[in-house]
Amino acid sequence: MTHIICRQVIIKNKLGLHARAATKLVQLNQEFTSHVILKQGEKTASADSVLGLLLLESAKGKTIDIEIEGEDAEDAAEAFVALFERRFDEEE
């Protein structure tokens, strides 16, 4: 049975969703079989594309909706939310 999980996160790190943060999301995405989509307003991007994530132009304070579909969607949701909460492991 396929699961669809939706979560909402706020960009907390100073630099927003920049190249290093986008790369971490893509690397995290590779750990799961579920399909992960990030949305900000009218823009959407797959979590398997650094360029797509950069085109979201997500700055600090912006809200991102994460939609995950697949067998391991719950685990993927927890991992993605945790990465955002940790500010992509950056100092600020």
N, C-alpha and C positions, 0 to 999 in steps of 0.2 A: 504494500500500500504506500502510495506516495504522499508525503506530508508537505504542506506549505506553511511556512512560518514567516511572520512579519515582525520586525523589530524597528525601533526608532532610536537613533543615537544623535548626539550633538558633538560636533567637532570641538575638541577641547585644547588641542595642541596649538601653539602659537603660529606655526607656519601653515596650518590647514592641511588639506589633502594634497601634498606636494609629491614629487617623484619618489622619494624614499618611502613615504607612507603608502603610496599607491603600490609600490613594489612589495611591501610587506603584506598588503591585502591580497595581491596576486599569489604570493608564495603560500599564504594561509589557505587560499581557495584551492590550491593543488592538493591539500590534505583531505579534501572531501569529494564525494561523488555528486553531491547536490549542486544544482545550478543556482548561483547567487547573483542577484541584480541589486544595484544601489541606485536610489533615486533621490534627486534634489529638485524640487519644483517640477518643471516640465522635462528635465533632463534625466536620462537613464544611462547606466553603464553596467556592463557585465564585470564581475570581479576577476575575470581572467584576462583583462586588458588594461595595462598600465595607462596607455594613451586614452582609452575610454574614461577611466577614472579621473585622469587629469582634466578632461574636458568638462567634468562636472563643475570645475572651478569652485570647489568647496573651501571656504575660509573659516577661520575660527568663529564659533558661535552659530554656524549653519546647522540645520537639522537634515539628517540623512535617513531615508527609509531603506531598510534592508529587507528584501524579499528572497526567501530561500525555498527551493522546491527539490525534494528528493528524499531518499531513505534516511540519510543522516542529517536531515535539516535541523533538528533540535540541537545536535552537537555543534554543527556549523554555526548556528545562531549564537550559541553561548560563546564560541571562540571569537567570532567577529565582534560581538558587543564588547568582550573583554579587551580586545586589541584597541578599540576606540577608547574605552575607559582608561586604558594604560597610556593614552596619548601616543600610541605607536612606539612606546618605549623610549620616547624622547625626553629630554630634561624639562622642557617647558611645553 
